[in-house]
Amino acid sequence: MKMIFNYIKGDKAIWIIVFMLSLFSILSVYSSTGSLAFRYQDGNTEYYLFKHIFIIIAGIFIMYITHNIKYTFYSRIAQFLFVISIPILVYTLFKGTNLNEASRWLTIPFIGISFQSSDIAKLAIILFLARALALRQQNIEDLKKSFYPLLWRVVAITALIFPANLSTAVLVFGTSMIIMYIGRVPAKYILLSTGALIFIAAFSILILLQLPNKGRTGTWANRIESFFSETEDNSGDYQALQSKIAIANGGVFGKLPGNSTQKNFLPHPYSDFIFALIVEEWGLIGGIFILLLYLILLYRGIRVATRSPGSFGAFLSIGLTITIVFQALINMGVAVGLLPVTGQPLPLVSMGGTSIIFTCLSLGIILSVSRSKENEEKELSNETIKE
């Protein structure tokens, strides 16, 4: 372990969390993809295992490369990434690969690789906000010079994600408002704009529900109605019910890895509901352990932000950390029945290339900020020794 840490820099606790979540991910994905393998790969259960291991290795490699780049470099590409994310989202909305009545995916021609454009947009808006807030600290309370230029960009990204992916749009908007609050934007501006935008969004959804073709709005309404309905199982939704059964079967110590029975009934046990499978196999103890890993990640991300050499690094670290941890909490909240079904994967654990790659990319940037602080402290220490 000591030899490994000689090659990697930045916060060591974050590296350990990544390795531990990756291990849980490999075990859980292998356990949960049996039926998928028999359906699409003629029973080759190792197919999805090796594919997933390859994606995790690729993600950690990208994380390693990213954390070796000085974090100030990301300030230079922030505007470019934001600018290209807009047409990508627009193209996805109208020409993207349609799945479950939602155009969330873009398929790269000839290669055939698909990715969610919202993942690029999430990273783009956080990079942009971190840079803009760092540059506007002198006049941060100015509505025209600071708040409005930031707000319209957040609204643009959120509005383009909203039609196909409500939960991601809410996550992006909520994270953006938190970053702006931490960036000393007056709370009254944030609260008034948030209230106004929630009213506009709710009004728009109500209008769309009156149309013959409700599209995704009908799906959202059904999920919320199912969540709040007072049925006998208090779920009203097949996915949520199967998830609760899996968690109940797990008990305190679980059935041990590979012994899940609910994976044969649970929709997407390898992605959206992988936390329910983890609790069934690893028990309440395993579920709490996973939750603790994300909470420790939140703490370490905040610590990196408070120790950042500059305000850009601080805003960047806190924004990326909040996005990852909030997404994890949403996924776990859905699995245990605290939230309506959303479709958010569990970062670093759920099977899927896009989510893992972009999560590792984000963690690499956080580690880059942490690494810069370490280098600064080493230089000061060397100067002290010379004196």
PESULRA-V132865 format. One record per residue. N is the residue number from 1. RES is the residue in three letters. PHI is phi in degrees with one decimal (999 if undefined). Layout:
BEGIN
n->[N	N]
res->[RES	RES]
phi->[PHI	PHI]
END
This chain:
BEGIN
n->[1	2	3	4	5	6	7	8	9	10	11	12	13	14	15	16	17	18	19	20	21	22	23	24	25	26	27	28	29	30	31	32	33	34	35	36	37	38	39	40	41	42	43	44	45	46	47	48	49	50	51	52	53	54	55	56	57	58	59	60	61	62	63	64	65	66	67	68	69	70	71	72	73	74	75	76	77	78	79	80	81	82	83	84	85	86	87	88	89	90	91	92	93	94	95	96	97	98	99	100	101	102	103	104	105	106	107	108	109	110	111	112	113	114	115	116	117	118	119	120	121	122	123	124	125	126	127	128	129	130	131	132	133	134	135	136	137	138	139	140	141	142	143	144	145	146	147	148	149	150	151	152	153	154	155	156	157	158	159	160	161	162	163	164	165	166	167	168	169	170	171	172	173	174	175	176	177	178	179	180	181	182	183	184	185	186	187	188	189	190	191	192	193	194	195	196	197	198	199	200	201	202	203	204	205	206	207	208	209	210	211	212	213	214	215	216	217	218	219	220	221	222	223	224	225	226	227	228	229	230	231	232	233	234	235	236	237	238	239	240	241	242	243	244	245	246	247	248	249	250	251	252	253	254	255	256	257	258	259	260	261	262	263	264	265	266	267	268	269	270	271	272	273	274	275	276	277	278	279	280	281	282	283	284	285	286	287	288	289	290	291	292	293	294	295	296	297	298	299	300	301	302	303	304	305	306	307	308	309	310	311	312	313	314	315	316	317	318	319	320	321	322	323	324	325	326	327	328	329	330	331	332	333	334	335	336	337	338	339	340	341	342	343	344	345	346	347	348	349	350	351	352	353	354	355	356	357	358	359	360	361	362	363	364	365	366	367	368	369	370	371	372	373	374	375	376	377	378	379	380	381	382	383	384	385	386	387]
res->[MET	LYS	MET	ILE	PHE	ASN	TYR	ILE	LYS	GLY	ASP	LYS	ALA	ILE	TRP	ILE	ILE	VAL	PHE	MET	LEU	SER	LEU	PHE	SER	ILE	LEU	SER	VAL	TYR	SER	SER	THR	GLY	SER	LEU	ALA	PHE	ARG	TYR	GLN	ASP	GLY	ASN	THR	GLU	TYR	TYR	LEU	PHE	LYS	HIS	ILE	PHE	ILE	ILE	ILE	ALA	GLY	ILE	PHE	ILE	MET	TYR	ILE	THR	HIS	ASN	ILE	LYS	TYR	THR	PHE	TYR	SER	ARG	ILE	ALA	GLN	PHE	LEU	PHE	VAL	ILE	SER	ILE	PRO	ILE	LEU	VAL	TYR	THR	LEU	PHE	LYS	GLY	THR	ASN	LEU	ASN	GLU	ALA	SER	ARG	TRP	LEU	THR	ILE	PRO	PHE	ILE	GLY	ILE	SER	PHE	GLN	SER	SER	ASP	ILE	ALA	LYS	LEU	ALA	ILE	ILE	LEU	PHE	LEU	ALA	ARG	ALA	LEU	ALA	LEU	ARG	GLN	GLN	ASN	ILE	GLU	ASP	LEU	LYS	LYS	SER	PHE	TYR	PRO	LEU	LEU	TRP	ARG	VAL	VAL	ALA	ILE	THR	ALA	LEU	ILE	PHE	PRO	ALA	ASN	LEU	SER	THR	ALA	VAL	LEU	VAL	PHE	GLY	THR	SER	MET	ILE	ILE	MET	TYR	ILE	GLY	ARG	VAL	PRO	ALA	LYS	TYR	ILE	LEU	LEU	SER	THR	GLY	ALA	LEU	ILE	PHE	ILE	ALA	ALA	PHE	SER	ILE	LEU	ILE	LEU	LEU	GLN	LEU	PRO	ASN	LYS	GLY	ARG	THR	GLY	THR	TRP	ALA	ASN	ARG	ILE	GLU	SER	PHE	PHE	SER	GLU	THR	GLU	ASP	ASN	SER	GLY	ASP	TYR	GLN	ALA	LEU	GLN	SER	LYS	ILE	ALA	ILE	ALA	ASN	GLY	GLY	VAL	PHE	GLY	LYS	LEU	PRO	GLY	ASN	SER	THR	GLN	LYS	ASN	PHE	LEU	PRO	HIS	PRO	TYR	SER	ASP	PHE	ILE	PHE	ALA	LEU	ILE	VAL	GLU	GLU	TRP	GLY	LEU	ILE	GLY	GLY	ILE	PHE	ILE	LEU	LEU	LEU	TYR	LEU	ILE	LEU	LEU	TYR	ARG	GLY	ILE	ARG	VAL	ALA	THR	ARG	SER	PRO	GLY	SER	PHE	GLY	ALA	PHE	LEU	SER	ILE	GLY	LEU	THR	ILE	THR	ILE	VAL	PHE	GLN	ALA	LEU	ILE	ASN	MET	GLY	VAL	ALA	VAL	GLY	LEU	LEU	PRO	VAL	THR	GLY	GLN	PRO	LEU	PRO	LEU	VAL	SER	MET	GLY	GLY	THR	SER	ILE	ILE	PHE	THR	CYS	LEU	SER	LEU	GLY	ILE	ILE	LEU	SER	VAL	SER	ARG	SER	LYS	GLU	ASN	GLU	GLU	LYS	GLU	LEU	SER	ASN	GLU	THR	ILE	LYS	GLU]
phi->[999	-62.8	-64.8	-64.5	-68.6	-71.9	-99.8	-111.3	-116.5	86.4	-64.2	-67.9	-62.7	-66.3	-60.9	-63.3	-61.0	-61.2	-64.9	-69.1	-65.3	-63.9	-63.9	-59.3	-63.1	-61.6	-64.5	-72.2	-65.5	-62.5	-69.6	-96.8	-102.3	-59.2	-64.9	-65.2	-66.7	-70.3	-80.3	-118.5	-125.0	53.9	84.0	-76.3	-70.5	-80.7	-57.7	-70.8	-63.0	-66.9	-63.8	-68.5	-60.9	-61.2	-65.0	-63.8	-62.0	-62.1	-63.5	-66.9	-63.6	-62.2	-60.7	-64.3	-62.1	-62.4	-74.2	-86.3	-90.3	-60.7	-62.2	-65.4	-60.9	-69.3	-68.4	-69.7	-95.9	-59.4	-66.7	-61.2	-64.2	-65.0	-62.1	-76.7	-69.0	-63.6	-62.9	-64.3	-66.2	-63.5	-63.1	-62.5	-60.9	-104.3	-125.3	-70.7	-67.3	-88.7	-139.5	54.1	64.7	-137.5	-94.5	-109.2	-111.3	-117.4	-105.0	-73.3	-58.6	71.9	-79.1	84.9	-82.3	-108.6	-148.5	-87.5	-65.4	-64.7	-67.0	-65.6	-64.3	-58.9	-64.5	-62.9	-70.7	-69.3	-59.9	-64.8	-63.2	-60.7	-67.1	-64.3	-65.8	-64.2	-79.4	-104.8	-61.7	-73.0	-129.8	-66.2	-89.0	-78.7	-61.8	-74.5	-85.7	-118.8	-69.6	-60.4	-61.3	-76.5	-62.4	-65.5	-71.8	-63.1	-64.2	-61.8	-63.9	-62.0	-64.7	-77.8	-82.3	-50.0	-60.4	-102.1	-148.4	-61.7	-63.4	-68.0	-61.6	-64.7	-62.6	-64.3	-65.7	-61.7	-62.5	-61.4	-66.1	-66.3	-61.0	-65.6	-65.6	-64.3	-80.0	73.6	-69.6	-53.4	-60.8	-64.1	-64.9	-65.5	-65.8	-65.7	-67.4	-63.8	-60.1	-64.9	-70.6	-63.5	-62.4	-63.7	-64.0	-64.2	-64.0	-64.5	-64.1	-61.7	-67.1	-63.6	-68.0	-83.8	-78.8	-59.4	-100.0	-74.4	61.8	-67.3	-62.5	-65.4	-63.3	-60.8	-62.8	-63.4	-66.1	-69.4	-63.2	-63.5	-65.0	-95.0	-71.4	-98.8	-88.5	-61.7	-90.5	59.4	-124.1	67.8	-143.2	-59.3	-62.0	-64.7	-64.6	-63.5	-64.6	-65.4	-63.9	-60.5	-66.1	-65.0	-65.2	-69.0	62.4	-84.6	-107.0	80.1	-91.3	80.9	-55.6	90.2	-101.8	-65.7	-101.2	-74.8	-63.5	-79.8	-118.8	-77.6	-65.5	51.8	-70.0	-95.8	-134.6	-61.8	-116.0	-68.3	-65.9	-64.0	-65.6	-60.6	-66.5	-63.9	-87.7	-108.6	77.8	-59.3	-62.0	-64.5	-62.9	-65.2	-62.4	-61.8	-59.7	-62.4	-60.0	-69.8	-67.4	-65.4	-60.5	-60.6	-63.1	-67.2	-64.1	-64.9	-63.6	-60.7	-63.8	-69.4	-99.9	-63.9	-65.2	-144.4	-67.9	-60.6	-62.8	-65.4	-64.9	-65.4	-62.6	-67.5	-66.0	-67.5	-64.6	-61.1	-60.1	-65.2	-69.6	-62.8	-62.2	-63.8	-65.5	-64.3	-59.7	-68.4	-62.8	-67.0	-61.7	-92.6	87.4	-85.4	-134.3	-65.3	-61.4	-121.6	92.8	-80.3	-74.4	-88.0	-54.8	71.1	-116.8	-63.5	-70.6	148.3	-71.1	-58.5	-60.1	-66.0	-62.7	-72.5	-66.0	-64.4	-61.4	-64.2	-65.9	-62.3	-66.5	-60.0	-66.4	-63.5	-63.4	-62.9	-63.8	-62.1	-65.9	-61.6	-63.4	-63.6	-67.0	-65.6	-63.6	-63.6	-65.1	-65.8	-65.8	-65.3	-64.3	-64.2	-66.5]
END
